[in-house]
Amino acid sequence: MSDSFQIRIENMSCGACAARAQKALEEVDGIADAAVNFADESAYFTANSAKALKDAFAALERAGYPGSLKADEDVAARREAKENDVVVLRRSTLFAAALALPVFILEMGSHLFPAIHHAIHNSIGTETSWQLQSVLTTLLLIGPGARFFKRGIPALFRGAPDMNSLVALGTGAAFAYSAFVLAAPELLPKQSRAVYFESACVIIVLILLGRWLEARAKTRTGAAIERLIGLRPDLVRVDIDGKWEERPVGALITGQQFMVRAGERIASDGEVVDGVSDVDQSMLTGEPMPVSKGAGDLVTGGTINTEGTLICRATATGKDSKLAQIIRLVETAQGARLPIQALVDQVTLRFVPAVLIAAVVTMIVWGLVGPEPQLPFMLVVGVSVLIIACPCAMGLATPTSIMIGTGRAAELGVLFRTGNALQHLQSATLVAFDKTGTLTEGRPTLVGIMPAEGIDRDSALAAIASVEASSQHPAARAIVDAAAGMTFPEATGATALLGRGVMGYVDGIQIHVGKHGWLTELGVDLTSFDVERDAAQAKGQTVFFAARSGQPLAMLAISDKTKSSAKEAIRLLKLRGLRVALISGDGAAAVDHLADELGIETTISEVLPEGKIEALDSLRRDGDVVAFVGDGINDAPALAHADIGIAVGTGTDVAMDAADVVLMGGDPASVAVAVAASRKTMRNIRQNLIWAFGYNVALIPVAAGVLYPFFGILLSPGLAAGAMGMSSLFVLSNALRLRKMTV
């Protein structure tokens, strides 16, 4: 039996880091489904033993990315840690900028502030200016810039260079060359006696600025999880020896009674023991109308009690609650590893070593054929290539979009359980629906009553409901529910006859309710209902008849009522270019009638659960990618067999376990939401990847100096650092657009 784990990983500075951590986990025996998310610096995996978990931590440690377990409930602490990272990076950036500004003015001020620059140099001289720059640069490198050397150099020696390694090599080379010029200028040709302290400073400042802005953006990527956690109240009133006392919600245990007042959030999943109220479940199901709750009804933690006071008994608390399960599903989805990510990981894993080689080759070429002075040119192009080619944007492109896209989908009532589902649902060409409980309410409803000539409708319904009141048959329940609010006498001698119907006495008069054949056997003439019966049966409705003292009383039509949003759901799917089919075990008349009502062209009826698998295969024969939507235990095989299985959240646990996507409410229109979320998230990922790869493909040659022979353009290390930072910010900003995603 395997358990799922989510751990926080340190030293995640670029996409190459995530790829290496991923590879380290995949090589551990007993670890499966490993996925490393660079965006939230986390790893997700399953371990089949305590030894496998221990080996996973050891493997990450050896790879240079130590990890620690993340508590399921500790979202507030994680939020605080992210905010602390932002504060630390802000301070480091401002301190680095304060040290770098004088260096920049002293070295480059002639271009911006010529008067001030010449005045300073005339008063202190060039050598003193260089000495001052060296002191300030040293302070910057051992202060705010030390993080790059502490992480980058060990990674280099491990043979796993990352972004920190590139920054450490680039700034270190610029500083070392400048220090050598300052200490022993006589050993260099006169034309090579130039310092690049400002390049080292500007690189550090701009990369710190990029990381600060990136960290600020990352604090918003987990907003969906935080909003879900915010649905849970901090305190709950519990019954302690007959007295109601406030306790932390974490102290609530299964079986304990708790009170919920009007306007408060329900603390835990439970069963109503006393009280009547309407409960707003919209934050979990997306359905706007409050649902009436009374004794015996189930309530879900995180929903809002809108009116009266409810006394509930806790049925599931903490990590076993429905809200906690939803949060875990969202976290799993946000850590999902999409198939497209495998290609990205392979590229980023080899990218940094390739950049190091490219930088060395570039320097050699400039040394051999470059203009005089060759040594400074070699340094500038080498450092520029190292800095501009950082694969940060590539590492952020996929996981950031996944985090925000799946989080927004959860807010809209859609949970992606696997990364494959998020990627594959965009390719669906046909959506096949189960009928009962998916497009219909899933329970019999009295949809029509035709009283005999001269009989009042309400009096007929009251008499029939009196006889049916003691029956537990679904059709009887539908009739009694239809008579809710009516006053009718209690029947006497009510008896159910298996396969026929029910009989009893109301005010001393005998009433029979049942099938056509039985009442005909009793001598009741039902021919006056023939036209209505044929019309109802053509719609797939189940028809019953009632007689009073041997005379026709009424015809009743019972059907599974179509969900109010079903027609809109089909319209939205067709609007997105999807074909729709209906698969059901019900008779052809009922299935065809519903299909005509909703505008569904393809129907497959009277199929057993295993027959639904054959039906899905038949739909695939034309090359369609098929998503199947179901809710019952009998739908589980089809949900598992479909290209994408979508379970209605109001259905059975078995169905939801078999599905790739779960709709938190019972609204079939959420299928269109799921499709839109998949398409928009994957489009966002493609945009990010095109930018990230295009950026590197375009600017690495520029940094290497290919434009210099033609236009005299050479990219400075400072500008390279700025361009690298802007690339990552573009990816993050583009991904954050998904927070406003709508259907």
C-alpha positions in Angstrom: 0.0 0.0 0.0 1.5 3.3 -1.0 1.1 6.7 0.7 1.2 10.1 -1.0 3.6 12.7 0.2 4.3 16.4 -0.5 7.6 17.8 0.6 9.3 21.2 0.3 12.6 21.3 -1.5 15.4 23.8 -0.9 17.8 25.3 -3.4 15.2 25.4 -6.2 16.7 28.2 -8.3 15.9 27.2 -11.9 14.2 24.6 -14.1 17.4 22.5 -14.2 17.1 22.1 -10.4 13.6 20.8 -10.6 14.6 18.4 -13.4 17.6 17.0 -11.3 15.4 16.6 -8.2 12.9 14.8 -10.3 15.5 12.5 -11.7 16.9 11.8 -8.2 13.4 10.8 -7.0 12.7 8.6 -10.0 15.8 6.5 -9.3 14.7 5.6 -5.8 13.2 2.1 -5.4 9.7 2.3 -4.0 9.0 5.8 -5.2 6.3 6.3 -7.9 4.4 9.2 -9.5 7.2 11.6 -8.7 6.7 15.2 -9.8 8.7 18.3 -8.8 7.1 21.7 -9.1 9.6 24.5 -9.5 6.9 27.1 -9.1 6.1 26.2 -5.5 9.4 24.4 -4.7 7.7 21.2 -3.8 7.9 17.5 -4.7 4.9 15.1 -4.9 5.3 11.3 -4.9 4.1 8.1 -3.5 6.2 5.8 -1.3 5.5 2.1 -0.7 7.4 2.0 2.6 9.1 4.0 5.3 12.5 2.9 3.8 11.5 4.3 0.4 10.6 7.7 2.0 13.9 7.8 3.8 15.8 6.9 0.6 13.9 9.7 -1.2 15.1 12.3 1.3 18.7 10.9 1.1 18.6 11.0 -2.8 17.5 14.6 -2.7 20.2 15.5 -0.2 22.9 13.9 -2.4 21.6 15.8 -5.4 21.9 19.1 -3.4 18.2 19.7 -2.8 17.3 18.8 0.8 13.6 18.4 1.5 11.3 18.5 4.5 7.7 17.2 4.9 4.9 19.7 4.3 2.1 19.4 6.8 -1.3 19.1 5.1 -3.0 21.6 7.3 -0.1 24.2 7.7 -1.1 26.4 4.8 -0.9 29.6 7.0 2.7 28.7 7.9 3.6 28.2 4.2 2.0 31.5 3.3 4.0 33.2 6.0 7.2 31.5 4.8 6.6 32.8 1.3 5.9 36.3 2.6 9.1 36.2 4.6 11.0 35.2 1.5 9.6 38.3 -0.2 10.7 40.5 2.6 14.2 39.1 2.7 14.6 39.4 -1.0 13.3 43.0 -0.9 15.9 43.9 1.7 18.7 42.2 -0.1 17.7 43.9 -3.4 17.6 47.4 -1.9 20.9 46.8 0.0 22.6 45.5 -3.2 21.2 48.5 -5.2 22.5 50.9 -2.6 26.0 49.4 -2.9 25.8 49.1 -6.7 24.7 52.6 -7.5 28.0 54.4 -6.6 29.9 51.7 -8.5 27.7 52.3 -11.5 28.1 56.1 -11.4 31.9 55.9 -10.9 32.4 53.6 -13.9 29.5 54.4 -16.2 28.5 57.9 -15.1 30.2 59.6 -18.0 27.3 58.4 -20.2 24.6 59.5 -17.8 26.0 62.2 -15.6 29.1 63.5 -17.4 29.6 66.6 -15.2 29.4 64.7 -11.9 31.5 61.8 -13.3 34.4 64.1 -14.4 34.3 66.0 -11.2 34.6 62.9 -9.1 37.4 61.5 -11.2 39.3 64.8 -11.3 39.2 64.9 -7.5 40.0 61.3 -6.5 41.7 59.9 -9.6 41.1 56.7 -11.6 43.0 54.4 -9.3 41.1 55.6 -6.2 37.8 55.3 -8.1 38.7 51.7 -8.9 39.7 50.9 -5.3 36.4 52.4 -4.1 34.5 50.3 -6.6 36.4 47.1 -5.5 35.4 47.7 -1.9 31.7 48.3 -2.6 31.6 45.3 -5.0 33.3 43.1 -2.4 30.7 44.1 0.2 27.9 43.4 -2.3 29.3 39.9 -3.3 29.9 38.8 0.3 26.6 40.2 1.4 23.5 40.1 -0.8 25.4 38.2 -3.6 26.8 35.5 -1.3 23.7 33.2 -1.9 24.7 32.6 -5.5 28.2 31.4 -4.5 27.0 29.3 -1.5 24.6 27.4 -3.8 26.2 27.7 -7.2 29.8 26.6 -6.5 28.9 23.4 -4.6 26.4 22.6 -7.4 29.2 23.1 -9.9 31.5 20.6 -8.0 28.7 18.1 -7.9 28.5 18.2 -11.7 25.0 19.6 -11.5 25.4 23.3 -12.3 22.3 25.5 -12.0 21.4 29.2 -12.4 23.3 30.1 -9.2 26.4 28.5 -10.8 26.0 30.6 -13.9 25.7 33.8 -11.8 28.6 32.9 -9.6 30.8 32.1 -12.5 29.8 35.3 -14.4 30.1 37.8 -11.5 33.1 36.0 -10.1 35.0 36.2 -13.5 34.1 39.9 -13.8 35.3 40.6 -10.2 38.4 38.5 -10.5 39.5 40.1 -13.8 38.9 43.6 -12.4 40.8 42.8 -9.2 43.7 41.6 -11.2 43.7 44.8 -13.3 43.7 46.8 -10.0 46.4 44.8 -8.3 48.8 44.2 -11.2 48.0 46.5 -14.2 51.5 46.3 -15.5 51.0 42.6 -16.4 48.3 43.4 -18.9 48.5 45.3 -22.2 47.4 48.9 -21.8 44.3 48.5 -23.9 43.1 45.6 -21.7 43.4 47.6 -18.4 39.7 48.1 -17.7 37.6 47.0 -14.7 34.1 45.4 -14.7 33.1 45.9 -11.1 29.8 47.5 -12.3 28.9 44.5 -14.4 29.2 42.2 -11.4 27.1 44.6 -9.3 24.4 45.2 -11.9 24.1 41.4 -12.5 23.5 40.7 -8.8 21.1 43.6 -8.4 19.0 42.8 -11.5 18.8 39.0 -10.7 17.9 39.8 -7.1 15.2 42.2 -8.4 13.9 39.5 -10.7 13.8 37.0 -7.8 12.0 39.4 -5.6 9.3 40.2 -8.2 9.1 36.4 -8.9 8.6 35.6 -5.2 5.9 38.2 -5.0 4.1 36.6 -7.9 4.5 33.2 -6.4 2.7 34.2 -3.3 -0.4 34.7 -5.5 -0.1 31.3 -7.2 -1.4 29.4 -4.2 -4.4 31.7 -3.6 -6.9 29.0 -4.5 -5.6 26.7 -1.8 -5.7 29.5 0.7 -9.3 30.4 -0.2 -10.3 26.8 0.3 -8.5 26.7 3.7 -10.3 29.9 4.5 -13.7 28.1 4.3 -12.9 26.3 7.5 -13.7 28.3 10.7 -11.1 28.5 13.5 -13.5 27.9 16.4 -16.5 25.6 16.9 -19.1 25.4 19.7 -19.1 21.8 21.1 -21.3 20.0 23.6 -19.2 19.5 26.7 -21.2 17.7 29.4 -24.4 19.5 28.3 -22.8 22.9 28.0 -21.9 24.6 24.7 -18.2 25.8 24.8 -15.9 27.2 22.1 -13.0 25.1 21.1 -10.4 25.2 18.3 -11.9 23.4 15.3 -9.0 20.9 15.3 -10.2 19.6 18.7 -13.5 18.4 17.2 -13.7 14.6 17.1 -16.0 12.3 15.1 -19.3 11.7 16.9 -19.2 14.9 18.9 -22.1 17.3 18.7 -21.5 20.9 17.6 -23.7 24.0 17.1 -23.8 26.3 14.1 -25.6 29.6 14.4 -27.0 31.6 11.5 -24.3 33.2 9.3 -21.6 30.9 10.5 -19.6 28.4 8.5 -20.1 24.7 9.4 -17.0 23.4 11.2 -17.1 19.8 10.0 -18.9 17.2 7.9 -21.8 16.0 9.9 -25.4 15.0 10.3 -28.1 17.4 11.5 -29.4 16.3 14.8 -31.8 19.2 15.5 -32.9 22.4 13.8 -33.9 23.5 10.3 -32.1 25.9 8.1 -31.0 26.7 4.5 -27.3 26.0 3.9 -25.3 27.8 1.2 -23.1 25.2 -0.5 -22.0 27.4 -3.4 -18.3 27.6 -2.3 -18.0 23.8 -2.7 -20.6 22.9 -5.4 -20.9 26.1 -7.4 -24.7 25.9 -7.1 -26.1 29.3 -6.0 -29.4 28.3 -4.3 -29.2 27.4 -0.6 -30.3 23.8 0.2 -32.8 23.2 3.0 -31.4 21.0 5.8 -33.1 19.3 8.8 -32.8 16.4 11.1 -31.1 13.5 9.4 -29.6 15.5 6.5 -25.9 15.6 5.9 -23.9 18.9 5.9 -20.4 19.6 4.6 -17.7 21.5 6.5 -17.0 24.9 5.0 -20.5 25.6 3.9 -22.6 28.5 5.4 -25.6 28.1 7.6 -27.8 31.0 6.4 -30.7 31.2 8.8 -31.6 29.0 11.9 -29.4 27.3 14.4 -28.3 23.7 13.6 -27.1 21.1 16.0 -24.9 18.6 14.2 -23.0 15.4 14.9 -19.5 15.3 13.4 -19.1 12.4 10.9 -15.7 13.3 9.4 -13.1 15.8 10.8 -9.6 17.0 9.9 -8.0 15.3 7.0 -11.0 13.0 6.6 -13.4 15.8 5.8 -14.7 16.5 2.3 -13.0 19.9 2.3 -9.7 18.4 3.3 -10.0 15.9 0.5 -10.8 18.7 -2.0 -7.7 20.6 -0.8 -5.5 17.5 -1.3 -7.0 17.0 -4.8 -6.2 20.6 -5.7 -2.6 20.3 -4.3 -2.1 17.1 -6.2 -3.3 18.7 -9.4 -1.1 21.7 -8.8 1.9 19.4 -8.5 0.9 17.3 -11.5 3.5 16.4 -14.0 2.1 16.8 -17.5 3.5 14.7 -20.4 4.7 17.9 -22.0 6.9 18.6 -18.9 9.0 15.5 -19.6 10.4 17.1 -22.7 11.0 20.4 -20.9 12.8 18.6 -18.1 15.1 16.8 -20.6 16.0 20.2 -22.2 16.6 22.0 -18.9 18.7 19.1 -17.5 21.2 19.5 -20.3 20.8 23.2 -20.8 23.1 24.6 -18.1 26.1 22.4 -19.1 25.5 23.4 -22.7 25.5 27.0 -21.7 28.9 26.6 -19.9 30.3 25.0 -23.1 28.8 27.7 -25.2 30.4 30.4 -23.0 33.8 28.8 -23.2 33.6 28.3 -27.0 32.5 31.9 -27.4 35.4 33.2 -25.4 37.9 31.1 -27.4 36.4 32.3 -30.7 36.7 36.0 -29.6 40.2 35.3 -28.4 41.2 33.9 -31.8 39.5 36.2 -34.2 38.1 39.1 -32.1 39.3 42.7 -32.3 41.8 44.3 -29.9 41.7 44.3 -26.9 40.7 40.7 -27.0 40.8 39.9 -23.3 38.1 42.4 -22.2 35.9 41.3 -25.2 36.3 37.7 -24.2 35.2 38.5 -20.6 32.2 40.5 -21.7 30.8 38.0 -24.1 31.5 35.0 -21.9 29.8 36.6 -18.9 26.8 37.7 -21.0 26.2 34.2 -22.4 26.4 32.7 -18.9 23.9 35.2 -17.5 21.3 35.5 -20.3 20.9 31.8 -20.8 19.6 30.9 -17.4 16.7 28.5 -17.9 14.5 30.0 -15.2 11.7 30.9 -17.6 11.7 27.4 -19.0 11.4 26.0 -15.4 8.5 28.3 -14.6 6.6 27.9 -17.9 4.6 24.7 -17.1 4.3 24.4 -13.3 3.2 28.0 -12.7 0.4 27.7 -15.3 -0.7 24.3 -13.8 -0.8 25.8 -10.2 -2.9 28.8 -11.2 -5.1 27.0 -13.8 -6.0 24.1 -11.6 -6.6 26.4 -8.7 -8.9 28.6 -10.7 -10.7 25.5 -12.0 -11.3 24.4 -8.4 -12.9 27.7 -7.6 -15.2 27.1 -10.6 -16.1 23.7 -9.2 -13.8 21.4 -11.2 -11.0 19.2 -9.8 -8.4 17.7 -12.0 -7.1 14.5 -10.3 -4.2 13.9 -12.8 -1.9 15.9 -14.9 -2.8 13.7 -17.9 -6.4 14.8 -17.6 -5.5 18.4 -17.7 -3.5 18.0 -20.9 -5.7 15.4 -22.6 -9.1 17.0 -22.0 -8.2 19.8 -24.4 -8.0 17.2 -27.2 -11.4 15.7 -26.5 -13.7 15.7 -29.6 -16.7 13.9 -28.1 -18.3 14.0 -24.7 -20.5 11.0 -23.8 -22.9 11.4 -20.9 -24.5 8.8 -18.7 -28.3 9.6 -18.3 -29.5 8.9 -14.8 -28.0 11.3 -12.2 -25.9 13.0 -14.7 -28.3 14.8 -17.1 -31.3 13.9 -14.9 -31.9 14.3 -11.2 -31.5 10.6 -10.6 -34.7 10.1 -8.7 -38.3 9.5 -9.8 -40.6 12.5 -10.0 -44.3 12.8 -10.7 -44.3 14.7 -13.9 -48.0 14.4 -14.7 -51.4 13.4 -13.3 -54.5 13.0 -15.5 -57.6 12.7 -13.4 -60.6 10.8 -14.8 -63.5 12.9 -16.2 -65.3 14.7 -13.5 -62.6 14.1 -10.9 -60.7 17.0 -9.2 -56.9 16.7 -9.6 -56.0 17.6 -6.0 -58.6 15.3 -4.5 -57.4 12.4 -6.7 -53.7 13.1 -5.8 -54.6 13.3 -2.0 -56.4 9.9 -2.1 -53.5 8.2 -4.0 -50.9 9.7 -1.7 -52.8 8.5 1.3 -52.5 4.9 0.1 -48.9 5.3 -1.0 -47.7 7.0 2.2 -46.6 3.8 3.9 -44.7 2.4 0.8 -41.0 2.8 0.3 -41.2 2.2 -3.4 -39.4 5.0 -5.3 -42.5 5.7 -7.4 -44.6 5.9 -4.2 -42.1 8.4 -2.7 -42.4 10.5 -5.9 -46.2 10.6 -5.5 -46.1 11.5 -1.8 -43.5 14.2 -2.5 -45.7 15.7 -5.1 -48.5 15.9 -2.5 -46.3 17.7 0.0 -48.2 20.5 1.6 -51.6 18.9 1.0 -53.8 17.6 3.8 -54.9 14.0 3.2 -56.5 11.4 5.5 -54.5 8.4 6.7 -55.3 5.2 4.8 -56.3 2.0 6.5 -55.5 -1.5 5.4 -52.8 -0.4 3.0 -51.2 -3.5 1.4 -48.4 -3.7 -1.2 -48.8 -6.5 -3.8 -45.4 -7.3 -5.3 -45.2 -6.5 -9.0 -48.7 -5.2 -9.1 -49.2 -2.1 -6.9 -50.8 -1.1 -3.6 -54.4 -1.1 -2.2 -56.0 0.5 0.8 -59.0 2.3 2.2 -59.4 6.1 2.4 -62.5 7.3 4.3 -63.8 3.7 3.9 -63.5 3.8 0.1 -61.2 1.2 -1.6 -58.3 2.7 -3.6 -56.1 0.7 -6.0 -52.9 2.1 -7.5 -50.7 0.1 -9.8 -49.8 -1.1 -13.3 -52.2 -1.1 -16.2 -52.4 -4.9 -16.4 -53.3 -5.3 -12.7 -56.1 -2.8 -12.7 -57.5 -4.2 -16.0 -57.6 -7.7 -14.3 -59.6 -6.1 -11.5 -62.1 -5.0 -14.2 -61.3 -1.3 -14.3 -61.9 0.2 -17.7 -58.8 2.4 -18.5 -59.5 2.9 -22.2 -60.2 6.6 -21.7 -56.4 7.0 -20.9 -55.1 5.2 -24.0 -54.0 8.4 -25.8 -52.3 9.9 -22.8 -50.7 6.6 -21.9 -49.2 6.1 -25.4 -47.9 9.7 -25.3 -46.3 9.3 -21.9 -44.7 6.0 -22.8 -43.3 7.5 -26.0 -41.4 9.9 -23.8 -40.0 7.1 -21.7 -42.2 7.8 -18.7 -43.4 5.1 -16.4 -47.2 5.0 -16.2 -49.4 4.0 -13.2 -53.2 4.1 -12.8 -55.5 4.6 -9.8 -59.1 3.4 -9.3 -61.6 4.2 -6.6 -64.4 1.7 -5.9 -63.6 0.0 -9.2 -63.9 3.1 -11.3 -61.0 5.0 -13.0 -59.5 7.7 -10.8 -56.4 9.0 -12.5 -53.3 8.2 -14.6 -49.9 9.1 -13.2 -46.7 9.6 -15.2 -43.4 9.2 -13.4 -40.1 10.1 -14.8 -36.5 11.0 -13.9 -36.7 14.8 -14.2 -34.1 16.5 -16.5 -31.7 18.8 -14.7 -32.4 22.4 -15.3 -28.9 23.1 -16.6 -28.6 20.1 -18.9 -29.7 21.8 -22.1 -27.3 24.7 -21.5 -24.5 22.2 -20.8 -25.0 20.6 -24.2 -25.2 24.0 -25.9 -21.9 25.1 -24.3 -20.1 21.9 -25.4 -21.3 22.2 -29.0 -20.3 25.9 -28.9 -16.7 24.6 -28.2 -16.8 22.3 -31.2 -17.5 19.1 -29.3 -19.9 16.4 -30.3 -22.2 14.9 -27.7 -23.5 11.4 -27.1 -25.9 9.8 -24.6 -25.2 6.3 -23.2 -27.7 4.6 -20.8 -29.0 1.4 -19.6 -32.6 2.8 -19.8 -35.0 1.9 -22.6 -34.7 3.4 -26.0 -37.9 5.5 -25.6 -36.6 7.3 -22.5 -33.1 7.8 -23.9 -34.3 9.1 -27.3 -36.8 11.4 -25.8 -34.1 13.0 -23.5 -31.7 13.3 -26.5 -34.4 15.1 -28.5 -35.1 17.4 -25.6 -31.5 18.3 -25.2 -30.3 18.3 -28.8 -28.1 15.2 -28.6 -27.6 13.4 -31.9 -26.0 10.1 -30.9 -27.7 7.7 -28.4 -26.8 4.2 -27.2 -29.5 2.7 -25.0 -30.2 -0.5 -23.0 -26.6 -1.2 -22.2 -25.2 -2.9 -19.1 -22.1 -1.5 -17.3 -19.7 -3.6 -19.4 -21.7 -2.6 -22.5 -20.8 1.0 -21.8 -17.1 0.1 -22.5 -18.1 -1.4 -25.9 -20.1 1.8 -26.5 -17.1 4.0 -25.8 -15.0 1.8 -28.2 -17.6 2.2 -30.9 -17.5 6.0 -30.5 -13.7 5.9 -30.8 -13.7 4.1 -34.2 -14.0 7.4 -36.1 -10.9 8.7 -34.3 -12.7 10.6 -31.6 -11.0 11.3 -28.3 -13.9 10.5 -25.9 -14.6 12.0 -22.4 -17.2 10.1 -20.5 -19.4 11.7 -17.8 -21.0 9.5 -15.1 -22.0 9.4 -11.5 -22.9 5.9 -10.3 -21.1 2.7 -9.3 -22.2 1.2 -12.6 -20.3 4.0 -14.4 -16.9 3.3 -12.8 -15.7 0.8 -15.5 -16.6 3.3 -18.3 -15.0 6.2 -16.4 -11.8 4.2 -16.1 -11.9 3.1 -19.7 -12.7 6.5 -21.4 -9.9 8.7 -22.7 -10.9 11.1 -19.9 -13.3 10.1 -17.2 -15.4 12.9 -15.6 -17.4 12.1 -12.4 -20.2 14.2 -11.1 -19.4 15.1 -7.5 -22.9 14.3 -6.2 -22.4 10.7 -7.3 -20.7 7.7 -5.6 -17.2 7.6 -4.2 -16.5 4.6 -6.5 -17.2 6.8 -9.6 -15.1 9.6 -8.3 -12.1 7.3 -7.6 -12.3 6.0 -11.1 -12.4 9.4 -12.8 -9.7 11.8 -13.9 -11.8 14.9 -13.4 -14.4 15.5 -10.6 -17.2 18.1 -10.8 -17.8 19.2 -7.3 -21.4 20.0 -7.8 -24.1 18.1 -9.8 -24.2 20.7 -12.6 -23.5 19.1 -16.0 -22.6 22.5 -17.4 -19.4 22.1 -15.3 -18.2 19.8 -18.0 -17.9 22.8 -20.3 -16.0 24.6 -17.5 -13.5 21.6 -17.3 -12.9 21.7 -21.1 -12.4 25.5 -21.0 -10.0 25.2 -18.1 -8.0 22.5 -19.8 -7.8 24.4 -23.1 -6.9 27.8 -21.6 -4.3 26.3 -19.2 -2.6 24.4 -22.0 -2.7 27.4 -24.3 -1.1 29.4 -21.5 1.6 26.8 -21.1 2.4 26.8 -24.8 2.6 30.6 -24.8 5.1 30.4 -21.9 7.2 27.7 -23.5 7.3 29.5 -26.9 8.5 32.6 -25.1 11.0 30.8 -22.9 12.6 28.8 -25.7 12.3 31.6 -28.2 14.0 34.0 -25.8 17.0 31.8 -25.4 17.3 30.9 -29.0 17.2 34.6 -30.0 19.3 36.2 -27.4 22.1 33.6 -26.8 23.7 34.4 -30.2 23.3 38.1 -29.5 25.1 37.7 -26.2 27.8 35.8 -28.0 28.4 38.8 -30.2 27.1 37.7 -33.6 25.8 41.2 -34.3 29.1 42.9 -33.5 30.8 42.4 -36.9 27.8 43.8 -38.7 26.3 46.5 -36.4 28.9 46.9 -33.7 26.3 45.7 -31.1 27.5 43.9 -28.1 25.2 43.0 -25.2 26.6 44.0 -21.8 26.4 41.6 -18.9 24.1 44.0 -17.0 21.6 44.1 -19.9 21.8 40.3 -20.1 20.9 40.1 -16.5 18.0 42.5 -17.0 16.7 40.5 -20.1 16.9 37.2 -18.2 14.9 38.6 -15.3 12.3 40.1 -17.7 11.9 36.7 -19.4 10.9 35.0 -16.1 8.6 37.9 -15.2 6.8 37.6 -18.5 6.1 33.9 -17.9 4.8 34.6 -14.4 2.7 37.5 -15.5 1.2 35.4 -18.4 0.4 32.5 -16.0 -1.2 34.9 -13.5 -3.8 35.8 -16.2 -5.4 32.4 -15.5 -6.6 33.7 -12.2 -9.3 35.6 -14.1 -10.2 32.6 -16.3 -13.9 32.4 -17.1 -16.0 30.0 -19.1 
